[in-house]
Structure formats: structure tokens, C-alpha cells
Amino acid sequence: MIETPSRRARRAVTLCVAAVVLLSAPAASADTLIQAQTVWRFDAASYTLAQGAKLTFENHDAASPGPHNVTSTQTGSDNKPLFQTPSIPNGGRAAAAGASQLKPGQYAFLCTVHPFMQATLVVNGSAPPPAGSAPTPPGSGPPPPGPSPASPPPARRTPTAPGPLVRVGLAGGSLRAKRLFAVIRSDRSVALVLSLTARARGLTTRIGTARARDARPGQSVRFAITLTVGGRHLLRGLRRAVVALTVRATDAAGRSRVVTSRALLRR
């Protein structure tokens, strides 16, 4: 069919209108995705999340003997992590509850199944507008920023108090022991969650956990961690093994810090 000048003109107008519609469409707020990859690691050391956006976790680690999760090391007033996902197996996908309520700042997180898997979440920007909200008509928004003698001075932001300062280590021990001793020194009274993992035969396995409270700030205190039956069986079959001690210390204000120490055990 022969295209006349008038038909070409109508088609050009249609294409221009379509382009204007596409360019004027609001951009969707992108969610942030965290992945666990082979072997026992997150796919990045730091992630960025827009305030109010969703945080999703996927497990793509096919070699791990157990599931993975994403859990904030910082806790709220209820002493629960600020954001976390359930532990999911390879191929699983889960949303991080609480992530969309985070304020701008940096938040450390780890996998509680494998505490040496650690990374940082950076929340920035302001919260996106509610879905479906109408755009503000031109001229109806707030006046442009400018000096106003009646306006009060901006409030100063109070710096966030740091988490507890903690030093940890393992006090001796052997591959035939039924329990190992953690030596911990903190600058304040803290609640402790201790976890032991061992690296052997290409696998990392949790061999013991404990909960305790350090009520003697500034002093080195020993805490016993009883090994699991599977952990004792694993260590007794080895000539030597690297054991990692991971400690999460939380003070009375809910501020947390995670510290890891490693030691070589022999027969």
C-alpha cells in the first residue's frame, strides 16, 4: 500500500505521543536482592537499599550442608533483629521482614547458620511515595527552599552510640575435648551468643553453641561451650582442624557487635 503524506504525518504523531507516555511513566522503586553463593558466602560485601524498599534473599549455594539466612546483628527495643529472613535451602527465596522500616544508615548482617558469612546493608534516600498515589500538580507543592527568619534552626542529629567493644579468643583445647572455652572481654555488661564452627574435609560445620551474660566489664571471663555429639565425632577423626568462634554481644540498649576469632586445634 502506498503511504501518503497525510498517513506519514499521522503515524509520526502517534509515535511521538507513545514516546511521551513512556518517558512520563513513573519509575518503579527497585528492590534489593542478596544472594548466597557457593561456597558459604554472600555475593557482595555491601548492599544498598532505598528507604522503604523491599529486601529479598535467595539461596544459590548448592554445596552447603545446611540452609542460609540473612539476620541483622543489630536488635531493636524488643531485643529482636532489626531485619531477618527465615533459613531457606538451596533454590529458596524469602523476603527480609523489617527491612522496609529501616532508617538511613549502615546495618551489619550475617547468616546465623554460618556466622562467618557477613556483609553490610546501606539504607539511603527517603521513603518512596505510597503505590498508586497521584503526582503533585505543578504549583501546588511546598514553596521553594529559602531563608526564613521565622523558621527554627534545623535540629542537630545525635550521633549513634557505638556497640560494645569486645575481644574474644579460645583458651587452649584439643580435638579430643568435650567442650571448649571462650575467653571474652567487653567494655560493658552484655548478653552473649556464642557459636563454634569447624572447617574440615572441605565443609564448615557448626559444632557447638551457647548463651551467656558477661556482667564483669573490663575483665577477661571464660565461658564453656559444650560440643555437640556430631561435633565431637568430627573432631576426633581429625589430626588438626581450624575452629572459628563467633560471638554476638548485645548491651542493655540493644546495640550489638559481632566478633570472630579462629584457632588451630590438634590432637
Contacts in CASP RR format, 6 or more apart in sequence:
PFRMAT RR
TARGET T0000
AUTHOR 0000-0000-0000
METHOD contacts of the structure
MODEL  1
MIETPSRRARRAVTLCVAAVVLLSAPAASADTLIQAQTVWRFDAASYTLA
QGAKLTFENHDAASPGPHNVTSTQTGSDNKPLFQTPSIPNGGRAAAAGAS
QLKPGQYAFLCTVHPFMQATLVVNGSAPPPAGSAPTPPGSGPPPPGPSPA
SPPPARRTPTAPGPLVRVGLAGGSLRAKRLFAVIRSDRSVALVLSLTARA
RGLTTRIGTARARDARPGQSVRFAITLTVGGRHLLRGLRRAVVALTVRAT
DAAGRSRVVTSRALLRR
26 135 0 8 1.000
29 50 0 8 1.000
29 52 0 8 1.000
29 53 0 8 1.000
29 128 0 8 1.000
30 50 0 8 1.000
30 53 0 8 1.000
31 53 0 8 1.000
31 54 0 8 1.000
31 55 0 8 1.000
31 56 0 8 1.000
32 47 0 8 1.000
32 48 0 8 1.000
32 49 0 8 1.000
32 50 0 8 1.000
32 53 0 8 1.000
32 54 0 8 1.000
32 55 0 8 1.000
32 56 0 8 1.000
32 121 0 8 1.000
33 56 0 8 1.000
33 57 0 8 1.000
33 58 0 8 1.000
34 42 0 8 1.000
34 43 0 8 1.000
34 44 0 8 1.000
34 47 0 8 1.000
34 55 0 8 1.000
34 56 0 8 1.000
34 57 0 8 1.000
34 58 0 8 1.000
34 70 0 8 1.000
34 96 0 8 1.000
34 119 0 8 1.000
35 42 0 8 1.000
35 43 0 8 1.000
35 57 0 8 1.000
35 58 0 8 1.000
35 59 0 8 1.000
35 60 0 8 1.000
36 42 0 8 1.000
36 43 0 8 1.000
36 57 0 8 1.000
36 58 0 8 1.000
36 59 0 8 1.000
36 60 0 8 1.000
36 61 0 8 1.000
36 64 0 8 1.000
36 68 0 8 1.000
36 111 0 8 1.000
36 117 0 8 1.000
37 43 0 8 1.000
37 60 0 8 1.000
37 61 0 8 1.000
38 60 0 8 1.000
38 61 0 8 1.000
38 62 0 8 1.000
38 63 0 8 1.000
38 64 0 8 1.000
39 61 0 8 1.000
39 63 0 8 1.000
39 64 0 8 1.000
40 61 0 8 1.000
40 63 0 8 1.000
40 64 0 8 1.000
40 114 0 8 1.000
40 116 0 8 1.000
40 117 0 8 1.000
40 204 0 8 1.000
41 61 0 8 1.000
41 117 0 8 1.000
42 111 0 8 1.000
42 117 0 8 1.000
42 118 0 8 1.000
42 119 0 8 1.000
44 119 0 8 1.000
45 119 0 8 1.000
45 120 0 8 1.000
46 119 0 8 1.000
46 120 0 8 1.000
46 121 0 8 1.000
46 122 0 8 1.000
47 119 0 8 1.000
47 120 0 8 1.000
47 121 0 8 1.000
47 122 0 8 1.000
48 121 0 8 1.000
48 122 0 8 1.000
48 123 0 8 1.000
48 124 0 8 1.000
49 55 0 8 1.000
49 99 0 8 1.000
49 102 0 8 1.000
49 121 0 8 1.000
49 122 0 8 1.000
49 123 0 8 1.000
49 124 0 8 1.000
50 123 0 8 1.000
50 124 0 8 1.000
50 125 0 8 1.000
50 128 0 8 1.000
51 102 0 8 1.000
51 103 0 8 1.000
51 104 0 8 1.000
51 123 0 8 1.000
51 124 0 8 1.000
51 125 0 8 1.000
51 126 0 8 1.000
51 127 0 8 1.000
51 128 0 8 1.000
52 100 0 8 1.000
52 101 0 8 1.000
52 102 0 8 1.000
52 127 0 8 1.000
52 128 0 8 1.000
53 99 0 8 1.000
53 100 0 8 1.000
53 128 0 8 1.000
54 95 0 8 1.000
54 96 0 8 1.000
54 99 0 8 1.000
54 100 0 8 1.000
55 70 0 8 1.000
55 83 0 8 1.000
55 95 0 8 1.000
55 96 0 8 1.000
55 99 0 8 1.000
55 100 0 8 1.000
55 121 0 8 1.000
56 93 0 8 1.000
56 94 0 8 1.000
56 95 0 8 1.000
56 96 0 8 1.000
57 68 0 8 1.000
57 69 0 8 1.000
57 70 0 8 1.000
57 85 0 8 1.000
57 88 0 8 1.000
57 93 0 8 1.000
57 94 0 8 1.000
57 95 0 8 1.000
57 96 0 8 1.000
58 91 0 8 1.000
58 92 0 8 1.000
58 93 0 8 1.000
59 67 0 8 1.000
59 68 0 8 1.000
59 88 0 8 1.000
59 89 0 8 1.000
59 90 0 8 1.000
59 91 0 8 1.000
59 92 0 8 1.000
59 93 0 8 1.000
60 90 0 8 1.000
60 91 0 8 1.000
61 68 0 8 1.000
61 90 0 8 1.000
62 90 0 8 1.000
64 90 0 8 1.000
64 114 0 8 1.000
65 203 0 8 1.000
65 205 0 8 1.000
66 89 0 8 1.000
66 113 0 8 1.000
67 87 0 8 1.000
67 88 0 8 1.000
67 89 0 8 1.000
67 90 0 8 1.000
67 113 0 8 1.000
68 87 0 8 1.000
68 88 0 8 1.000
68 111 0 8 1.000
68 113 0 8 1.000
68 114 0 8 1.000
68 117 0 8 1.000
69 84 0 8 1.000
69 85 0 8 1.000
69 86 0 8 1.000
69 87 0 8 1.000
69 88 0 8 1.000
69 94 0 8 1.000
69 111 0 8 1.000
69 112 0 8 1.000
69 113 0 8 1.000
70 83 0 8 1.000
70 84 0 8 1.000
70 85 0 8 1.000
70 96 0 8 1.000
70 109 0 8 1.000
70 111 0 8 1.000
71 81 0 8 1.000
71 83 0 8 1.000
71 84 0 8 1.000
71 85 0 8 1.000
71 109 0 8 1.000
71 110 0 8 1.000
71 111 0 8 1.000
71 112 0 8 1.000
72 81 0 8 1.000
72 82 0 8 1.000
72 83 0 8 1.000
72 84 0 8 1.000
72 107 0 8 1.000
72 108 0 8 1.000
72 109 0 8 1.000
72 121 0 8 1.000
73 81 0 8 1.000
73 107 0 8 1.000
73 108 0 8 1.000
73 109 0 8 1.000
73 110 0 8 1.000
73 248 0 8 1.000
73 256 0 8 1.000
73 257 0 8 1.000
73 258 0 8 1.000
74 81 0 8 1.000
74 82 0 8 1.000
74 107 0 8 1.000
74 108 0 8 1.000
74 254 0 8 1.000
74 255 0 8 1.000
74 256 0 8 1.000
75 81 0 8 1.000
75 82 0 8 1.000
75 250 0 8 1.000
75 254 0 8 1.000
75 256 0 8 1.000
76 82 0 8 1.000
76 254 0 8 1.000
77 254 0 8 1.000
79 250 0 8 1.000
79 254 0 8 1.000
82 98 0 8 1.000
82 102 0 8 1.000
82 107 0 8 1.000
83 96 0 8 1.000
83 97 0 8 1.000
83 98 0 8 1.000
83 99 0 8 1.000
83 102 0 8 1.000
83 107 0 8 1.000
83 109 0 8 1.000
83 121 0 8 1.000
84 96 0 8 1.000
84 97 0 8 1.000
84 98 0 8 1.000
85 94 0 8 1.000
85 95 0 8 1.000
85 96 0 8 1.000
85 97 0 8 1.000
86 94 0 8 1.000
87 112 0 8 1.000
87 113 0 8 1.000
88 94 0 8 1.000
99 121 0 8 1.000
102 121 0 8 1.000
102 123 0 8 1.000
103 123 0 8 1.000
104 123 0 8 1.000
104 124 0 8 1.000
104 125 0 8 1.000
105 122 0 8 1.000
105 123 0 8 1.000
105 124 0 8 1.000
106 120 0 8 1.000
106 121 0 8 1.000
106 122 0 8 1.000
106 123 0 8 1.000
107 120 0 8 1.000
107 121 0 8 1.000
107 122 0 8 1.000
107 123 0 8 1.000
108 118 0 8 1.000
108 119 0 8 1.000
108 120 0 8 1.000
108 121 0 8 1.000
108 258 0 8 1.000
109 118 0 8 1.000
109 119 0 8 1.000
109 120 0 8 1.000
109 121 0 8 1.000
110 116 0 8 1.000
110 117 0 8 1.000
110 118 0 8 1.000
110 119 0 8 1.000
110 258 0 8 1.000
111 117 0 8 1.000
112 195 0 8 1.000
113 206 0 8 1.000
114 197 0 8 1.000
114 204 0 8 1.000
114 206 0 8 1.000
115 195 0 8 1.000
115 197 0 8 1.000
115 244 0 8 1.000
115 246 0 8 1.000
115 248 0 8 1.000
115 258 0 8 1.000
115 260 0 8 1.000
116 197 0 8 1.000
116 204 0 8 1.000
116 244 0 8 1.000
116 246 0 8 1.000
116 260 0 8 1.000
118 258 0 8 1.000
161 253 0 8 1.000
161 255 0 8 1.000
162 255 0 8 1.000
163 251 0 8 1.000
163 255 0 8 1.000
163 256 0 8 1.000
163 257 0 8 1.000
164 186 0 8 1.000
164 187 0 8 1.000
164 188 0 8 1.000
164 190 0 8 1.000
164 249 0 8 1.000
164 250 0 8 1.000
164 251 0 8 1.000
164 255 0 8 1.000
164 256 0 8 1.000
164 257 0 8 1.000
165 186 0 8 1.000
165 187 0 8 1.000
165 257 0 8 1.000
166 184 0 8 1.000
166 185 0 8 1.000
166 186 0 8 1.000
166 187 0 8 1.000
166 190 0 8 1.000
166 247 0 8 1.000
166 249 0 8 1.000
166 257 0 8 1.000
166 259 0 8 1.000
167 184 0 8 1.000
167 185 0 8 1.000
167 186 0 8 1.000
167 259 0 8 1.000
168 182 0 8 1.000
168 183 0 8 1.000
168 184 0 8 1.000
168 245 0 8 1.000
168 247 0 8 1.000
168 259 0 8 1.000
168 260 0 8 1.000
168 261 0 8 1.000
169 182 0 8 1.000
169 183 0 8 1.000
169 184 0 8 1.000
169 245 0 8 1.000
169 261 0 8 1.000
169 263 0 8 1.000
170 180 0 8 1.000
170 181 0 8 1.000
170 182 0 8 1.000
170 183 0 8 1.000
170 243 0 8 1.000
170 245 0 8 1.000
170 261 0 8 1.000
170 263 0 8 1.000
171 180 0 8 1.000
171 181 0 8 1.000
171 182 0 8 1.000
171 183 0 8 1.000
171 222 0 8 1.000
172 180 0 8 1.000
172 181 0 8 1.000
172 263 0 8 1.000
173 180 0 8 1.000
173 181 0 8 1.000
173 265 0 8 1.000
174 265 0 8 1.000
174 266 0 8 1.000
174 267 0 8 1.000
175 235 0 8 1.000
175 236 0 8 1.000
175 237 0 8 1.000
175 238 0 8 1.000
175 239 0 8 1.000
175 240 0 8 1.000
175 241 0 8 1.000
175 265 0 8 1.000
175 266 0 8 1.000
175 267 0 8 1.000
176 235 0 8 1.000
176 236 0 8 1.000
176 267 0 8 1.000
177 227 0 8 1.000
177 235 0 8 1.000
178 226 0 8 1.000
178 227 0 8 1.000
178 232 0 8 1.000
179 224 0 8 1.000
179 225 0 8 1.000
179 226 0 8 1.000
179 227 0 8 1.000
180 196 0 8 1.000
180 224 0 8 1.000
180 225 0 8 1.000
180 227 0 8 1.000
180 243 0 8 1.000
180 245 0 8 1.000
181 222 0 8 1.000
181 223 0 8 1.000
181 224 0 8 1.000
181 225 0 8 1.000
182 194 0 8 1.000
182 210 0 8 1.000
182 222 0 8 1.000
182 223 0 8 1.000
182 225 0 8 1.000
182 245 0 8 1.000
182 247 0 8 1.000
183 220 0 8 1.000
183 221 0 8 1.000
183 222 0 8 1.000
184 192 0 8 1.000
184 214 0 8 1.000
184 220 0 8 1.000
184 221 0 8 1.000
184 223 0 8 1.000
184 247 0 8 1.000
184 249 0 8 1.000
185 218 0 8 1.000
185 219 0 8 1.000
185 220 0 8 1.000
185 221 0 8 1.000
186 214 0 8 1.000
186 217 0 8 1.000
186 218 0 8 1.000
186 249 0 8 1.000
187 217 0 8 1.000
187 218 0 8 1.000
188 217 0 8 1.000
188 251 0 8 1.000
188 252 0 8 1.000
189 213 0 8 1.000
189 214 0 8 1.000
189 215 0 8 1.000
189 216 0 8 1.000
189 217 0 8 1.000
189 251 0 8 1.000
189 252 0 8 1.000
190 213 0 8 1.000
190 214 0 8 1.000
190 249 0 8 1.000
190 250 0 8 1.000
190 251 0 8 1.000
191 211 0 8 1.000
191 212 0 8 1.000
191 213 0 8 1.000
191 249 0 8 1.000
191 250 0 8 1.000
191 251 0 8 1.000
192 210 0 8 1.000
192 211 0 8 1.000
192 212 0 8 1.000
192 213 0 8 1.000
192 214 0 8 1.000
192 223 0 8 1.000
192 247 0 8 1.000
192 248 0 8 1.000
192 249 0 8 1.000
193 209 0 8 1.000
193 210 0 8 1.000
193 211 0 8 1.000
193 247 0 8 1.000
193 248 0 8 1.000
193 250 0 8 1.000
194 209 0 8 1.000
194 210 0 8 1.000
194 211 0 8 1.000
194 212 0 8 1.000
194 223 0 8 1.000
194 225 0 8 1.000
194 245 0 8 1.000
194 246 0 8 1.000
194 247 0 8 1.000
195 206 0 8 1.000
195 208 0 8 1.000
195 209 0 8 1.000
195 245 0 8 1.000
195 246 0 8 1.000
195 247 0 8 1.000
196 206 0 8 1.000
196 207 0 8 1.000
196 208 0 8 1.000
196 209 0 8 1.000
196 225 0 8 1.000
196 227 0 8 1.000
196 243 0 8 1.000
196 244 0 8 1.000
196 245 0 8 1.000
196 246 0 8 1.000
197 204 0 8 1.000
197 205 0 8 1.000
197 206 0 8 1.000
197 207 0 8 1.000
197 243 0 8 1.000
197 244 0 8 1.000
197 246 0 8 1.000
198 204 0 8 1.000
198 205 0 8 1.000
198 207 0 8 1.000
198 231 0 8 1.000
198 234 0 8 1.000
198 235 0 8 1.000
198 241 0 8 1.000
198 242 0 8 1.000
198 243 0 8 1.000
198 244 0 8 1.000
199 241 0 8 1.000
199 242 0 8 1.000
199 244 0 8 1.000
200 234 0 8 1.000
200 235 0 8 1.000
200 238 0 8 1.000
200 241 0 8 1.000
205 231 0 8 1.000
205 234 0 8 1.000
206 228 0 8 1.000
207 227 0 8 1.000
207 228 0 8 1.000
207 230 0 8 1.000
207 231 0 8 1.000
207 232 0 8 1.000
207 234 0 8 1.000
207 235 0 8 1.000
207 243 0 8 1.000
208 225 0 8 1.000
208 226 0 8 1.000
208 227 0 8 1.000
208 228 0 8 1.000
208 231 0 8 1.000
209 225 0 8 1.000
210 223 0 8 1.000
210 224 0 8 1.000
210 225 0 8 1.000
210 226 0 8 1.000
212 223 0 8 1.000
214 221 0 8 1.000
214 223 0 8 1.000
214 249 0 8 1.000
225 245 0 8 1.000
227 235 0 8 1.000
234 241 0 8 1.000
235 241 0 8 1.000
235 265 0 8 1.000
239 266 0 8 1.000
239 267 0 8 1.000
240 264 0 8 1.000
240 265 0 8 1.000
240 266 0 8 1.000
240 267 0 8 1.000
241 264 0 8 1.000
241 265 0 8 1.000
242 262 0 8 1.000
242 263 0 8 1.000
242 264 0 8 1.000
242 265 0 8 1.000
243 262 0 8 1.000
243 263 0 8 1.000
243 264 0 8 1.000
243 265 0 8 1.000
244 260 0 8 1.000
244 261 0 8 1.000
244 262 0 8 1.000
245 260 0 8 1.000
245 261 0 8 1.000
245 262 0 8 1.000
245 263 0 8 1.000
246 258 0 8 1.000
246 259 0 8 1.000
246 260 0 8 1.000
247 258 0 8 1.000
247 259 0 8 1.000
247 260 0 8 1.000
247 261 0 8 1.000
248 256 0 8 1.000
248 257 0 8 1.000
248 258 0 8 1.000
249 256 0 8 1.000
249 257 0 8 1.000
249 258 0 8 1.000
249 259 0 8 1.000
250 256 0 8 1.000
END
